[in-house]
Amino acid sequence: MSNLFPTYNRLDIELVSGEGTKVTDSNGRTYLDFIAGIAVCNLGHSPSAVKKAVEEQLDKLWHVSNLFQLSQQEEAAKLLADASGLDAVFFCNSGAEANEAAIKLAKKHTGKTKILTFKQSFHGRTFATMSATGQEKIHSGYGPLLPTFEYLPYNDVEALGDIEGDDIAGIMVEVIQGEGGVNPGTEAFLKKVEKTCKELDALLIIDEVQTGIGRTGVPFAYQHHSLHPDIVTAAKGLGSGFPVGAMIGRKELVSTFSPGTHGSTFGGNPLAMAAVKATLETIMNESFLSEVKSKSKTFIQSLKEKLEPLSLVQEVKGEGFMIGIQLEDEAKESIEVLRDNGLLTLPAGPKVIRLLPPLTVTEAELQEALTIVERVLHSQAAETAQ
């Protein structure tokens, strides 16, 4: 018997080493990793710059708490502020904590109580972020949720026009819904969300936990649409695998989070900040992001050309290296066969194969992955047709 709570449906695989896009299991088998820790290892496994930065910090200081000045936090916050166009950062340990901070800040700053989110969204598994999540399967079994969240249909411009009330503190939205199925928001929808926030005197909160830190070819996915959020949350790729999250906000919100209003014992510790700084210094430059755009655009186009003619594939969707292959039927079997063929992928909802390779994936590795996906889905389509 394991001494762990069975909260995960774990694969019967133990990964013991990795470098770049390749990982090796305890039996010596090597895989192409297009999960990347669920969009966490944006620089691949064991990136040398991040490893070096953390090792150097390990020899100096691990933890002192936020009772003291931390220049590492200031340096990392400046990189995030410059990349986002916002002004101030609160560091924590996860995406859920970042979204908790955003919810608290929006309510405290506006003096209002309601947050609007969207169906099929995912914002975390703490009680508040679970309540913010628009998926019944996440809610099931936990009794009454927090009553101050309301879910609207995603990509429905008309539904946004029907909003009424003067107690809305903010609207929280993902530019691309990740766990909900890799569902990209349309330009018209996202612009309407922004306009609605202005009309309601509510804050625009953009959850970039999965889409941020270069995943879609820009620092944050909202920048594809020239949106101007009040609050942005980040985590996953922020520390290259080191547990860290961040809430980023505009300067008008700074005085609302005064001393004692919020906090985190481990948030922003020196080790995490070393990982963040090295990660951002690598990703947040024009040449790196330009290469991500170029490689991902070609890869998505190739996937569309090879897969969309198949009867079992509805569409290939996504942006950058956040890609979903929408199937007609359940994706579970296809994901298992891809794994048997040496490619690690994961679902996004029941019918979507999600591809989240490291941003450093090579052209040769993308071609290898394309060959595996094409071979597996073509074979399954042929079997279905018989």
N, C-alpha and C positions, 0 to 999 in steps of 0.2 A: 504493500500500500504506500502511495506517495503521501508525504506530509504537506503537500500543496493543496489549496482549494482548487477544485476543477473548473476554474472560471474561463479556461481557454480550451478550444478544440485543437489540441496540438497535433502536428504531424508526427509521424514516427521517424523523424529525422533530427539529428543533433548536428548543427553546424559548428565546427570547431576552429576554422580559420578562414580568412578572406583577404583579398587584396583587389582593389579596384572593383570591377563588376563580377569577379569570380569568387565563389565560396566553396568550401570543401567540407563534407560531412565526416562523421566519426568512422565511416567505412571506407573513406578515401575517395568517394565519388565527388566530382566537381560539377558545379552548376553555374549557369548564367543567372545572376540574381536581378530579376526585374521586379522585385518587391522593395529592396533597399531599406529594410527595416520599417516598411510602410511609409515611404517618402521621407525617411530620416537621413540615410547615408547619401546625401546629395553629392558629396565628393568621393563616393565609393568607400570601400572598406579600408581602414588603416591609412587615411590620407597623411602623408608625411608632415605637412606643415602643421596640421592640427595636433598630431601626435607629439611633435617637437615642442609646441607651445604648452601643451598640458604637462609634459615631462619637466619642462623648465619651471613651471609653476609648482609642481609637486615638490621640487627641491627647496621652495621658498616658504609657502604657506598654503594650507588647504582650506581652512575655515576660521573666521573670526566673528561672524554675524554682522548684521547691518547696524550695530551700535557704533561702528567705526567708518571713517572715510575709506572708500575703495576706488582707487584710480582706475582699476581694471573695469569697473562698472561704467565710469564716465567715458572711457575710451570706446567700449562696446556700444554704449547708448548713442554716442555721436555717430558711429557708423550706421546704426539703425535709423536715426533721425535723418541723416543725409540720404539714405536709400529710400525712405518712405515719404519724405517731404513733410513729416510731422516734427514734433518738438521735444517730447519727453517720454521716458521709458520706465516702466515698472518691470523688474525681473522676477520671475518665479521659476517653477520646475517642470511645467507641462502645459499643453494646450488647454486642457480643462481649467487649470488655475488662471491662465491668461484670460479665458473667457469669463470666469468668475469675477476677475478684477474689472473687466469691461462692463459687466452687468451692474456691479456695485457702483462703479464710477458714474455710469449713465443715470442710475436712479438717484444717487446722492447729488449730482450736479444739477439735474433738472428739477428735483423735488417731486418727480412723477413715479409711478409704480409699474406701468405695463411695458413689456418688451415684445415686439412683434418679430416672429421668425417664420420659417417656411417649412412646408411639408417636405419630407424626405431629407431634411437637414440633419447634420450631426455636429454637436458642439461640445460633447464630453459626457462623462459618466458620474460626475459629482451630482448632488441632488439638484442644484440650480441648473447646471448645464445639461443634465438629463431632461429636466423640465423644459429647457429651451429647445431641445432636439425634437424635430417633428416626425418621429417614427415610433409607432406603437410598440414594436418589438423591443425597443430600448426601455419603454415605460412599464412593460408588463411585470406584475407581481410586486410593485413597490407602493401600492396604495395611492391615495390622493397626491398629485404632484403640486408644485407651487402654482398658485392660481393666476399669477401675473404674467403668464406667457400665452400668446395667441398665435396660431399657425395659419398662414396664408398659402395658397397654391403658388408654387415656384413658376417663374416665367409667365405669370398671368398679370398683364398690365392693367386690365380692367378691374381685377380684384383690389389692386392698390388704390384705385379711384373711389372705392366704396368705403374706405376707412373713415371712421368718425370717432370723436372723443377728444378730450383735452388732457388725458392722463397717460399719454404715450411717451415714455422716456427715450426710446430708441427703437430702431429696426436693425436686427442683426442678420447678415446675409453672407453666404459663400458665393464668390464669383463663379466658381465651379463646385457643385456639390460632389464631394468625394465619396464618402461612405454611402451616399444615397444613389449612386449609379454613374458617377462621372458625367454629371449633367451641367453643361455650360450655360450660364445665364446669357440671355440675349442683350444686345446693346440697348434696345428699347426698354426692356425690363429693368436693367440695372440703372439706367438714367432716371426711370420713373421712381425707383426706390429712393434715389438721391433727392429728387424733386419733392417727393412726399415727405421726407424728413424735414426739409426746409418749411414746407407748408404746415407741418404739425409742430414745428419748433422742437423736433426730436433729434437725437444724435444718430448719425450713420455709423454703425459698427460693422466692420468687415472682418470676418473670420478667415484669416490666411494661414491657419495652422498647417494645412496640407499644400495649399497653392503657393505659399510664399517662399522666400529665399531662393529665387531663381528657377523654381520648378517649371514655370511656364515660359521661361525665356526673358522675363523681366524681373526686377527685384520682388515685386508684388503683383498679383494678377489683376488687381483693380486698375493698374497703370495701363493696361491694354485699352481701357475704356475712359481714361481721363477723369476718373471719379475723384472726389475730394472727401474722403472719410474723416470723421472726427476721431474715431478710435480704430486701431488695427491690432489684431492679435496674431502672434507667430509662435511657433515651437518646432516640432519635427526636425526639419533640416537646419535649424538655427545653430545647433552645436555639434553637427556631424556624428550624432549618436550619444553625446553627453546630454543627460536630462536637463533641459532648460526651456523656459518659455518667456515670452515678453508681451506686455501690453504697451502699445505706442499710442500717444494721444497728442492733440494739438495744445498749444500753450494756454489757451483759455480755460483748460480743464485742470491745470496744474494746482491751483490753490484749493481745489476741492479735495484732493488727496493730500491733506496736511498730515503732520506727524500724528501717529496713533490711529488713523482712519483705516489703514490697511497694512498688511505686512506679510513676511514670509521668512522663517528662520533660515532656510537654506537658499532662498532665492538670491541669485546674483553672487554666489560664492566664487572665490578666485579661480577655482578649477574650471567651473562652467564658463566664466568670462574669458579665460584663456582660449577655450574651445570656440566660443562665439566669435571672438576677435579674429582668430586665424581663419575661421570659416568664411566670415564676411569679407575679409581682405582678399580672399581668393575668388569668391563668387561675384561680389559687387564691383565688377569692372566690365567695361564695354566689350572687350574682346572675348572674355569668357562667355558672357550672356549672348553675344552675337553668334558664337559657335553653337550654343544650346539651341537657339532659334533655328539655325540652318540645319543642324542634324535632325532635330525633331520634326521640322516641316517635311523634309525628305522622307523620313521614316513613316510619318502619318500618311503621306500621299501613297507610299508603297503599300502600306497596309490596306488602304482603301481600294487600290487597284487590284490587289491580290484576293481580298476577302469579301468585299461588298457584293461581287457577283454570285457568291455562294448562297444557296437557299437558307442555310441555317444562320446567316449573319444579317442582322437588320442594318447596322451601320457601325462605322468607326468614328469615334468622337473624342473630343478633348482638346487640349492646348499644351504645347511644349512637350515635356515628358510626363504628362498626366493624361493617360490615354485609356479609353474604354472601348472594348469590342462588345457591342450589344448583340446578344444571340436571340434566336427565336425561343429557345428552350433553356433549361437550367444550365449554368456554366460549370457546375461542380465537376462533372466527368471530364470536360475539356481541360480544366485546370490540372486535374490529376494526370491526364495523358501528357500534357505539356511538361509537367514535372518529371514524368518517367523518361521523357526525351531530353532532359537536362536544362529545362527552362523554368525558373520559379516565377509564378505570377499569383495573383490573388483575386478574389471576387470583389465586386462593389454592388451589393444587392444580389439577388438570386440569378440574374441572367446576364451579368456583365463580367467579362474578363478584364481585370485592371492591370495595366503595365506602368510601373513606376521605376524605371532604371535610374542608376546614378546619373547625374548630369555630366559626368566625365566618361560615360560609355563611349567606346570607340566605334568608328564606322564599321569595322570588321565585326564587332560584337553585335551591332544592330542588324547587320546582314545575316549573321548566324541566327539571331532570334527570329527574324523575319522568315527564314527558311524553315525553322521548327514550327512556327505558328501556321504557316501556309500548309506544310505537310500534314500536320495534325488535323486542322479544320477541313482541308480538302478530303482527307481520308474519312472523317466523320460525316461529311456531306454525302460522300459516295455511299456509305453504309446506310444512311437515312433514305437515300433515293431508291435503294433496292427493295 
